[in-house]
């Protein structure tokens, strides 16, 4: 009864969190979402573009990420490198990130500095100056970033090859940072074309969370973003991955101390927030397997049998590409093989498929998942992230209000049902790291700041 009462309490908190959320829309199509949080005189401002690696084409992979770097290289009024210095001088911090489904830029500032943030973002949305000289310097930074984040990291190589094996038609199979050959042959014009195609007010959402007056934020957005013109956006074609018709396996040989296993089952992403229940059951299933230190995988494979030094499970519910995976991963203990760990992971899955989960186990996971979500909302940045991601992916931020209740409604039978339905061999891809001897001179590779300006 304690867990049940906790769930009821936590389910009430998000309604309060989103009570002060306001939506606006400019005449040029740009959307503004403001969430009041008056606990401290701080504001987080984020601009989200509905343009990520999912929108790229073969031969130009990585261009979304490259353009993210170039957005700090100056406009008609701001010299290269000055954007970050201006924000720092105002006492703020800023950065950007590129994903499969979006690219976003953010600043966190004292609330009186919000006009500066919005003015600068509107300027670079419309007036970016992308020179050959700056591009030539930055593309080298991006290539070095790829080397140290992917090429020099065994697990990253496995993940990249794994995605390419899972998604043979869908663009999720391409790396966000881009294939090296594409980066080597990318031009400044490729980046300019991307900017002209996607960086428009009607393809962007401004999310502001903090100690602000929503009407004042709207006035600022109207003043600075309002004059920007609507731009015709490219058609977005449906991109569905064909049905997988059998288990897929790959082996990646890379320098590492221990093997590694990454397993992924094709599973549905959230599509209809009003009626879908399977994605919520899959989230609970991931929590049962890997929600905390006493979850099934850690308890049975790390503590008891000691077949693994680390294990994990995961599932991504919200994807713009409407494709998702249920993931299992692990690193076998010294003297254990990848095959032994894979078999042990599957054994835990089979136990749930055959016997389900207990009611107490379900309630514990629900409480933990919901509590973690509520506690994260103490962060203004995380609040803005949740809203921006959902809106850019194609959902309303309002579905966040229903999230705890929908998790609470999941039954043990539903968790068992999604395990039986989706965690099957014909929908499985397995990537195994075959560790190769580590070269002595490979331990101190130089690193690069991925957002060097």
C-alpha positions as CSV (number, residue, x, y, z in Angstrom):
1,X,0.0,0.0,0.0
2,X,2.9,2.3,0.6
3,X,4.0,2.1,-3.1
4,X,0.4,2.5,-4.3
5,X,0.0,5.7,-2.2
6,X,3.3,7.1,-3.5
7,X,2.2,6.6,-7.1
8,X,-1.1,8.4,-6.5
9,X,0.8,11.3,-4.8
10,X,3.4,11.5,-7.6
11,X,0.8,11.3,-10.3
12,X,-0.7,14.6,-9.0
13,X,2.6,16.6,-9.1
14,X,3.0,16.9,-12.9
15,X,-0.4,18.6,-13.1
16,X,0.9,21.3,-10.9
17,X,4.2,21.5,-12.8
18,X,2.4,22.2,-16.1
19,X,-0.4,24.5,-14.7
20,X,1.6,27.6,-15.7
21,X,2.5,26.6,-19.2
22,X,1.5,28.9,-22.1
23,X,1.5,28.5,-25.9
24,X,1.7,31.2,-28.5
25,X,2.2,31.2,-32.3
26,X,3.6,34.0,-34.5
27,X,2.2,34.9,-37.9
28,X,5.2,33.3,-39.5
29,X,4.4,30.0,-38.0
30,X,7.0,30.0,-35.2
31,X,5.7,28.5,-32.0
32,X,6.5,29.7,-28.5
33,X,6.0,27.7,-25.3
34,X,6.6,29.3,-21.9
35,X,6.6,27.5,-18.6
36,X,6.7,29.7,-15.5
37,X,9.0,28.6,-12.7
38,X,9.5,31.3,-10.2
39,X,11.8,29.5,-7.7
40,X,14.9,31.5,-8.7
41,X,15.6,34.5,-11.0
42,X,16.9,32.3,-13.8
43,X,15.6,31.5,-17.3
44,X,16.4,28.7,-19.8
45,X,15.8,29.6,-23.4
46,X,15.9,27.0,-26.2
47,X,15.3,27.1,-29.9
48,X,14.4,23.8,-31.5
49,X,14.6,23.1,-35.2
50,X,12.7,20.2,-36.7
51,X,15.8,19.1,-38.6
52,X,18.2,16.3,-37.6
53,X,20.1,13.4,-39.1
54,X,16.7,11.8,-40.1
55,X,16.4,14.5,-42.7
56,X,19.8,14.0,-44.3
57,X,20.5,12.1,-47.5
58,X,23.2,9.7,-48.4
59,X,26.5,11.4,-49.3
60,X,25.7,14.3,-46.9
61,X,25.5,12.5,-43.6
62,X,26.5,14.7,-40.6
63,X,25.5,18.0,-42.3
64,X,23.0,18.8,-39.5
65,X,25.7,18.5,-36.9
66,X,28.2,20.4,-39.0
67,X,25.7,23.3,-39.4
68,X,25.2,23.3,-35.6
69,X,28.9,24.0,-35.3
70,X,28.7,26.7,-38.0
71,X,25.8,28.5,-36.2
72,X,28.5,29.9,-33.7
73,X,30.6,31.3,-36.6
74,X,29.0,34.7,-36.9
75,X,26.3,36.7,-38.6
76,X,26.2,40.0,-40.5
77,X,26.5,41.8,-37.2
78,X,28.3,39.3,-34.9
79,X,31.8,38.3,-35.7
80,X,32.9,34.6,-35.6
81,X,33.2,33.3,-32.0
82,X,31.5,36.4,-30.5
83,X,28.2,34.7,-29.8
84,X,29.6,32.6,-26.9
85,X,31.6,35.5,-25.6
86,X,28.5,37.7,-25.5
87,X,26.5,35.1,-23.5
88,X,29.4,34.5,-21.1
89,X,29.8,38.3,-20.5
90,X,26.2,38.4,-19.6
91,X,26.8,35.7,-16.9
92,X,25.2,32.9,-18.9
93,X,26.1,29.6,-20.4
94,X,25.1,28.2,-23.8
95,X,25.6,25.3,-26.2
96,X,23.8,23.2,-28.7
97,X,23.1,19.6,-29.6
98,X,22.1,17.6,-32.7
99,X,20.0,14.5,-32.6
100,X,18.3,12.2,-35.0
101,X,15.1,14.2,-34.9
102,X,16.1,17.8,-34.1
103,X,18.8,20.4,-33.6
104,X,18.5,22.7,-30.6
105,X,20.4,25.7,-29.2
106,X,20.1,26.9,-25.6
107,X,21.1,29.6,-23.1
108,X,20.7,29.7,-19.4
109,X,20.8,33.2,-18.0
110,X,19.7,35.6,-15.2
111,X,16.1,36.5,-16.2
112,X,16.9,40.1,-17.1
113,X,19.1,38.8,-19.9
114,X,16.4,36.9,-21.8
115,X,16.0,39.7,-24.4
116,X,19.7,39.3,-25.3
117,X,19.2,35.5,-25.8
118,X,16.2,35.9,-28.0
119,X,17.8,38.7,-30.1
120,X,20.9,36.6,-30.8
121,X,19.0,33.5,-31.7
122,X,16.7,35.5,-34.1
123,X,19.8,37.0,-35.7
124,X,21.5,33.7,-36.4
125,X,18.2,32.1,-37.6
126,X,18.1,34.6,-40.5
127,X,21.6,36.2,-40.9
128,X,24.2,33.4,-40.6
129,X,27.4,34.1,-42.5
130,X,28.9,30.9,-43.6
131,X,32.4,31.5,-45.1
132,X,34.7,29.0,-46.8
133,X,37.4,29.9,-44.4
134,X,35.4,29.2,-41.2
135,X,33.9,26.1,-42.7
136,X,37.3,24.7,-43.6
137,X,38.4,25.1,-40.0
138,X,35.2,23.7,-38.4
139,X,34.9,20.6,-40.6
140,X,38.3,19.5,-39.3
141,X,37.0,20.0,-35.7
142,X,34.0,17.8,-36.6
143,X,36.2,15.1,-38.1
144,X,38.4,15.0,-35.0
145,X,35.3,14.8,-32.9
146,X,34.2,11.8,-34.8
147,X,37.6,10.2,-34.3
148,X,37.7,10.5,-30.6
149,X,34.0,9.9,-29.9
150,X,33.5,7.0,-32.3
151,X,36.6,5.7,-34.2
152,X,38.7,5.5,-31.0
153,X,36.0,4.0,-28.8
154,X,35.2,0.4,-29.1
155,X,31.7,0.5,-27.7
156,X,30.8,3.5,-30.0
157,X,32.0,1.5,-33.0
158,X,29.7,-1.3,-32.0
159,X,26.8,1.0,-31.5
160,X,27.3,2.6,-34.9
161,X,27.6,-0.7,-36.7
162,X,24.6,-2.1,-34.8
163,X,22.4,0.8,-35.9
164,X,23.5,0.3,-39.5
165,X,22.5,-3.4,-39.2
166,X,19.1,-2.7,-37.6
167,X,18.0,0.1,-39.9
168,X,18.8,-1.0,-43.5
169,X,16.4,1.5,-45.1
170,X,15.4,4.0,-42.4
171,X,17.8,7.0,-41.8
172,X,18.2,6.1,-38.2
173,X,20.8,3.7,-39.5
174,X,23.2,6.6,-40.3
175,X,25.4,8.2,-37.6
176,X,24.4,11.6,-36.4
177,X,28.0,12.8,-36.6
178,X,28.1,11.4,-40.2
179,X,30.3,8.9,-42.0
180,X,33.9,10.0,-42.3
181,X,33.9,9.8,-46.1
182,X,30.9,12.2,-46.2
183,X,32.7,14.7,-43.8
184,X,35.8,14.5,-45.9
185,X,33.9,15.5,-49.0
186,X,31.4,18.0,-47.4
187,X,31.5,21.5,-48.7
188,X,30.5,24.9,-47.3
189,X,27.6,24.9,-49.9
190,X,26.2,21.7,-48.4
191,X,26.0,23.5,-45.0
192,X,24.5,26.6,-46.6
193,X,21.9,24.5,-48.4
194,X,20.9,22.8,-45.1
195,X,20.6,26.2,-43.4
196,X,18.4,27.5,-46.2
197,X,16.2,24.4,-46.2
198,X,15.4,24.0,-42.6
199,X,16.4,27.1,-40.5
200,X,13.1,29.0,-40.7
201,X,10.6,30.3,-38.1
202,X,7.9,28.0,-39.4
203,X,10.3,25.0,-38.6
204,X,11.2,26.2,-35.1
205,X,9.9,26.3,-31.6
206,X,11.1,28.6,-28.9
207,X,10.8,27.1,-25.4
208,X,11.4,29.3,-22.3
209,X,11.3,28.0,-18.8
210,X,11.9,30.2,-15.7
211,X,11.1,33.3,-13.7
212,X,9.3,35.1,-16.5
213,X,6.0,36.7,-17.5
214,X,4.6,34.7,-20.5
215,X,3.2,37.8,-22.2
216,X,6.5,39.5,-22.0
217,X,8.2,36.5,-23.5
218,X,5.7,36.5,-26.3
219,X,6.3,40.3,-26.9
220,X,10.1,39.6,-27.1
221,X,9.6,36.7,-29.6
222,X,7.2,38.8,-31.7
223,X,9.7,41.7,-31.8
224,X,12.8,39.7,-32.8
225,X,11.4,36.5,-34.5
226,X,8.2,38.1,-35.9
227,X,9.8,39.9,-38.8
228,X,11.4,36.8,-40.2
229,X,9.7,35.4,-43.3
230,X,8.1,32.1,-43.7
231,X,10.1,29.7,-45.9
232,X,8.9,26.8,-48.0
233,X,10.1,23.5,-46.4
234,X,11.1,20.4,-48.3
235,X,8.6,17.6,-48.5
236,X,9.2,15.0,-45.8
237,X,8.7,11.5,-47.3
238,X,7.5,8.6,-45.2
239,X,10.5,6.5,-44.2
240,X,9.4,3.1,-42.8
241,X,11.8,0.3,-42.1
242,X,10.7,-2.9,-43.8
243,X,9.7,-5.8,-41.6
244,X,12.7,-7.7,-40.2
245,X,12.4,-11.4,-41.3
246,X,15.1,-13.1,-39.2
247,X,17.8,-12.6,-36.6
248,X,20.8,-10.5,-37.6
249,X,24.3,-10.7,-36.2
250,X,27.4,-8.7,-36.6
251,X,30.9,-8.8,-35.0
252,X,33.0,-5.7,-34.6
253,X,36.7,-6.1,-34.0
254,X,38.3,-3.2,-32.1
255,X,40.9,-2.6,-29.4
256,X,39.4,-3.3,-26.0
257,X,40.0,-5.2,-22.8
258,X,36.7,-7.1,-22.6
259,X,34.0,-8.2,-25.0
260,X,30.7,-6.4,-25.2
261,X,27.2,-7.5,-26.3
262,X,24.5,-5.2,-27.6
263,X,21.1,-6.6,-28.4
264,X,18.1,-4.8,-29.9
265,X,14.5,-6.0,-30.6
266,X,12.4,-4.0,-33.0
267,X,9.6,-2.4,-31.0
268,X,6.9,0.2,-31.6
269,X,7.4,3.9,-30.6
270,X,4.5,6.0,-29.3
271,X,2.2,6.9,-32.2
272,X,-1.2,7.6,-30.7
273,X,-0.9,9.1,-27.2
274,X,-4.6,8.8,-26.6
275,X,-4.8,5.1,-27.1
276,X,-1.4,3.4,-27.2
277,X,-0.5,1.3,-24.1
278,X,2.3,-0.9,-25.4
279,X,5.0,1.8,-25.2
280,X,4.2,2.4,-21.5
281,X,4.3,-1.4,-20.9
282,X,7.7,-1.5,-22.6
283,X,9.0,1.3,-20.4
284,X,7.9,-0.7,-17.3
285,X,9.6,-3.8,-18.7
286,X,12.8,-1.9,-19.1
287,X,12.5,-0.7,-15.5
288,X,11.9,-4.3,-14.3
289,X,15.1,-5.4,-15.9
290,X,17.3,-2.4,-15.3
291,X,15.5,0.2,-13.1
292,X,17.8,0.2,-10.2
293,X,20.6,-1.7,-8.4
294,X,18.2,-4.5,-7.4
295,X,16.5,-4.9,-10.8
296,X,16.6,-8.3,-12.3
297,X,19.6,-8.0,-14.6
298,X,21.9,-6.5,-12.0
299,X,20.6,-8.8,-9.3
300,X,20.9,-12.1,-11.2
301,X,23.8,-11.5,-13.7
302,X,26.1,-9.2,-11.8
303,X,25.5,-10.0,-8.1
304,X,24.5,-13.6,-8.1
305,X,26.0,-15.4,-11.1
306,X,28.7,-12.8,-11.6
307,X,28.6,-13.5,-15.3
308,X,28.7,-9.8,-16.1
309,X,30.5,-6.7,-14.7
310,X,27.7,-4.5,-16.1
311,X,24.3,-4.9,-17.7
312,X,21.6,-2.7,-18.9
313,X,18.2,-2.5,-20.6
314,X,16.5,0.5,-22.3
315,X,13.7,1.6,-24.5
316,X,12.9,4.9,-26.3
317,X,9.2,5.7,-26.4
318,X,9.2,9.0,-28.4
319,X,10.8,9.1,-31.8
320,X,10.0,11.3,-34.8
321,X,10.8,8.4,-37.1
322,X,8.2,6.3,-35.3
323,X,10.8,3.4,-35.0
324,X,12.2,2.2,-31.7
325,X,14.2,-0.6,-30.1
326,X,14.1,-2.5,-26.9
327,X,17.8,-2.8,-25.9
328,X,19.8,-5.2,-23.8
329,X,23.6,-4.8,-23.3
330,X,26.4,-6.0,-21.1
331,X,30.0,-6.6,-20.5
332,X,31.0,-10.1,-19.4
333,X,33.2,-10.7,-16.4
334,X,36.8,-11.7,-16.9
335,X,36.8,-15.3,-18.1
336,X,33.2,-15.2,-19.3
337,X,32.3,-15.0,-23.0
338,X,30.0,-12.8,-24.9
339,X,27.9,-15.8,-25.9
340,X,27.5,-16.8,-22.2
341,X,26.3,-13.3,-21.4
342,X,23.9,-13.2,-24.3
343,X,22.4,-16.5,-23.2
344,X,22.0,-15.2,-19.7
345,X,20.3,-12.0,-20.9
346,X,17.9,-14.0,-23.0
347,X,17.2,-16.3,-20.1
348,X,16.0,-13.3,-18.0
349,X,13.8,-12.3,-20.9
350,X,12.3,-15.8,-21.2
351,X,11.5,-15.9,-17.5
352,X,9.3,-12.8,-17.9
353,X,7.7,-14.2,-21.1
354,X,6.9,-17.4,-19.3
355,X,6.0,-16.3,-15.8
356,X,5.5,-12.5,-16.0
357,X,6.3,-10.2,-13.2
358,X,4.8,-9.8,-9.7
359,X,2.4,-7.1,-8.6
360,X,4.8,-5.9,-6.0
361,X,7.6,-5.7,-8.5
362,X,5.4,-3.7,-10.9
363,X,4.4,-1.2,-8.2
364,X,8.0,-0.7,-7.1
365,X,9.1,0.0,-10.7
366,X,6.2,2.4,-11.3
367,X,7.0,4.4,-8.2
368,X,10.7,4.6,-9.2
369,X,10.0,5.6,-12.8
370,X,7.5,8.2,-11.9
371,X,9.5,9.6,-9.0
372,X,12.6,9.9,-11.2
373,X,10.6,11.8,-13.8
374,X,9.1,14.2,-11.2
375,X,12.5,14.8,-9.5
376,X,14.1,15.6,-12.9
377,X,11.5,18.4,-13.3
378,X,13.2,20.2,-10.5
379,X,15.6,21.3,-13.3
380,X,14.4,24.1,-15.5
381,X,16.7,22.8,-18.2
382,X,15.1,19.4,-18.1
383,X,11.6,20.9,-18.1
384,X,12.5,22.7,-21.3
385,X,14.1,19.6,-22.8
386,X,11.0,17.6,-22.3
387,X,8.7,20.2,-23.9
388,X,11.1,20.9,-26.8
389,X,11.7,17.2,-27.6
390,X,8.0,16.3,-27.7
391,X,6.9,19.3,-29.7
392,X,9.7,18.9,-32.3
393,X,9.0,15.1,-32.6
394,X,5.4,15.9,-33.3
395,X,3.6,15.5,-30.0
396,X,2.1,18.0,-27.7
397,X,3.8,18.8,-24.4
398,X,0.4,18.2,-22.8
399,X,1.0,14.4,-23.0
400,X,3.5,14.9,-20.2
401,X,0.5,15.5,-17.8
402,X,-0.9,12.0,-18.6
403,X,2.4,10.2,-18.4
404,X,2.3,9.1,-14.7
405,X,-1.3,8.0,-15.0
406,X,-0.6,6.0,-18.1
407,X,2.3,4.3,-16.4
408,X,0.2,3.6,-13.4
409,X,-2.4,1.9,-15.5
410,X,0.0,-0.7,-16.9
411,X,-0.8,-4.3,-15.6
412,X,1.5,-7.2,-15.0
413,X,-0.3,-9.0,-17.9
414,X,0.5,-6.2,-20.3
415,X,4.2,-6.2,-19.4
416,X,4.3,-10.0,-20.0
417,X,2.3,-9.5,-23.3
418,X,4.8,-7.0,-24.8
419,X,7.7,-9.2,-23.8
420,X,6.0,-12.2,-25.6
421,X,5.1,-10.1,-28.6
422,X,8.2,-8.0,-29.3
423,X,11.2,-9.7,-27.6
424,X,11.4,-12.4,-30.3
425,X,14.4,-13.8,-32.2
426,X,13.1,-12.8,-35.7
427,X,13.1,-9.1,-34.6
428,X,16.5,-9.3,-32.9
429,X,19.8,-7.8,-34.0
430,X,23.0,-8.7,-32.0
431,X,26.3,-6.9,-32.2
432,X,29.3,-8.4,-30.4
433,X,32.6,-6.7,-29.7
434,X,35.5,-9.0,-30.4
435,X,38.3,-7.3,-28.3
436,X,41.6,-6.9,-30.0
437,X,45.0,-6.2,-28.2
438,X,45.3,-2.6,-27.2
439,X,48.3,-0.9,-28.8
440,X,50.5,0.9,-26.2
441,X,50.6,4.1,-28.2
442,X,46.8,4.2,-28.4
443,X,46.1,5.2,-24.8
444,X,46.7,8.9,-24.9
445,X,45.0,10.1,-28.1
446,X,44.5,13.9,-28.1
447,X,41.0,15.0,-27.5
448,X,39.1,18.0,-28.9
449,X,36.4,20.2,-27.6
450,X,33.4,19.2,-29.8
451,X,32.1,22.7,-29.6
452,X,35.3,24.6,-30.1
453,X,34.3,28.0,-31.5
